[in-house]
């Protein structure tokens, strides 16, 4: 457990405050999920009645493409984000740098051209600005 004087982000929460925050997070997450379900049921019907099946098909195609991209990412970004919590809490700069170096943000190549640093891609590690 992190002592109060070692915690750089503030004092340790009491049990009542922690329960209140957990309940608030659960309620907001439930409200978000219910709104996603509601809009997921209503919007396709509105697209069909207002704009026709072409726009509905385009919308479905774009959603499927983003779903595939999310699956390809496979949670690597979320895992690296969660790995930051402990080093940030204890102020371990070496561990934070190690996580940043290991995160997959080095190069975005498309058609042999890096979209991050705008130079021709020589390899998968062509960006001079990223460690």
JOZI-V263013 format. One record per backbone hydrogen bond with DSSP energy under -0.5 kcal/mol. CO is the residue of the C=O (numbers start at 1). NH is the residue of the N-H. Records with the same first field share a line. If there is no record, write none. Layout:
CO=NH + NH
This chain:
3=6 + 7
6=8
7=10
14=18
15=19
16=20
17=21
18=22
19=23
20=24
21=25
22=26
23=27
24=28
25=29
26=30
27=31
28=32
29=33
30=34
31=35
32=36
33=37
34=38
35=39
36=40
37=41
38=42
39=43
41=45
42=46
43=47
44=48
45=49
46=50
47=51 + 52
52=56
53=57
54=58
55=59
56=60
57=61
58=62
59=63
60=64
61=65
62=66
63=67
64=68
65=69
66=70
67=71
68=72
69=73
70=74
73=76
75=79
76=80
77=81
78=82
79=83
80=84
81=84
82=85
83=87
84=88
85=89
86=90
87=91 + 92
89=8
91=93
92=96
93=97
94=98
95=99
96=100
97=101
98=102
99=103
103=105
107=109
108=115
110=113
112=121
113=110
114=118
119=114
120=122
123=126
126=128
